[in-house]
Each structure stands twice: as structure tokens, then as C-alpha cells.
């Protein structure tokens, strides 16, 4: 299982690839992606990026404005058990 720190690094990389300007702040697990300026199209692209990087399926995750890095991490952890 990937550590949270490794996961956050991948999320950070994904954000930098899909956004012109990524947040200056370090990613916090409970912050919504919306708070980082991620719109619905960016979120879909980020989820696709994460699927490729982590070799997992995120089709069943609720993609809404309250989605956080921790929710995605917890979803992945529960799917791998």
C-alpha cells in the first residue's frame, strides 16, 4: 500500500499537470480539491491521472465538491483490502 506522503506527492504532481497554477501550499488531506481551484473537468482529469499513476480504478468514487485527498486515499485503501 502506498503511504499518504507518497500519495500526496502524486496528487501534487497531478495538480501541476492539469492546472496552469498549482497551489503554493502543501496539500492537506482534508482540504477539498475545490479549495485548490479544481473545477469539475480538472477533477475528472486528476482522477484519470491518479488511476494511471496508481494503477487502480476510481470510477466508483463520489466526485463532488467535497472530495478531498484523504477520501481518495481511504477509497483506494478500502479497495485494496
TAGI-V606227 format. One record per residue. N is the residue number from 1. RES is the residue in three letters. PSI is psi in whole degrees, -180 to 180 (999 if undefined). OMEGA is omega in radians with two decimals (NA if undefined). Layout:
BEGIN
<<N	RES	PSI	OMEGA> <N	RES	PSI	OMEGA>>
END
This chain:
BEGIN
<<1	UNK	137	3.12> <2	UNK	142	3.11> <3	UNK	161	3.12> <4	UNK	-39	-3.14> <5	UNK	-43	3.09> <6	UNK	-41	3.12> <7	UNK	-47	3.12> <8	UNK	-37	3.11> <9	UNK	-39	3.11> <10	UNK	-41	3.09> <11	UNK	-44	3.13> <12	UNK	-43	3.10> <13	UNK	-43	3.13> <14	UNK	-43	3.11> <15	UNK	-40	-3.13> <16	UNK	-27	3.13> <17	UNK	-29	-3.07> <18	UNK	-15	-3.11> <19	UNK	146	3.05> <20	UNK	-42	3.10> <21	UNK	118	3.09> <22	UNK	158	-3.11> <23	UNK	145	3.09> <24	UNK	-29	-3.09> <25	UNK	151	3.03> <26	UNK	143	-3.12> <27	UNK	132	3.07> <28	UNK	135	-3.02> <29	UNK	-29	-3.09> <30	UNK	0	3.06> <31	UNK	139	3.09> <32	UNK	153	3.07> <33	UNK	-30	3.08> <34	UNK	-37	3.13> <35	UNK	-17	3.06> <36	UNK	7	3.12> <37	UNK	17	-3.13> <38	UNK	121	3.07> <39	UNK	-178	-3.04> <40	UNK	-38	3.11> <41	UNK	-43	3.07> <42	UNK	-41	-3.11> <43	UNK	-43	3.11> <44	UNK	-43	3.12> <45	UNK	-38	3.10> <46	UNK	-43	3.12> <47	UNK	-40	3.08> <48	UNK	-41	3.09> <49	UNK	-47	-3.13> <50	UNK	-40	3.09> <51	UNK	-45	3.14> <52	UNK	-47	-3.09> <53	UNK	-39	-3.04> <54	UNK	-3	-3.12> <55	UNK	55	-3.13> <56	UNK	171	-3.14> <57	UNK	121	-3.14> <58	UNK	20	-3.12> <59	UNK	-30	-3.05> <60	UNK	1	-3.14> <61	UNK	142	3.11> <62	UNK	112	-3.13> <63	UNK	90	3.13> <64	UNK	-178	-3.07> <65	UNK	-8	3.13> <66	UNK	8	-3.12> <67	UNK	132	-3.12> <68	UNK	162	3.04> <69	UNK	-40	3.14> <70	UNK	-38	3.12> <71	UNK	-40	3.11> <72	UNK	-45	3.13> <73	UNK	-46	3.13> <74	UNK	-38	3.10> <75	UNK	-46	3.14> <76	UNK	-44	-3.14> <77	UNK	-41	-3.13> <78	UNK	-32	3.12> <79	UNK	-26	-3.09> <80	UNK	-3	3.13> <81	UNK	999	NA>>
END
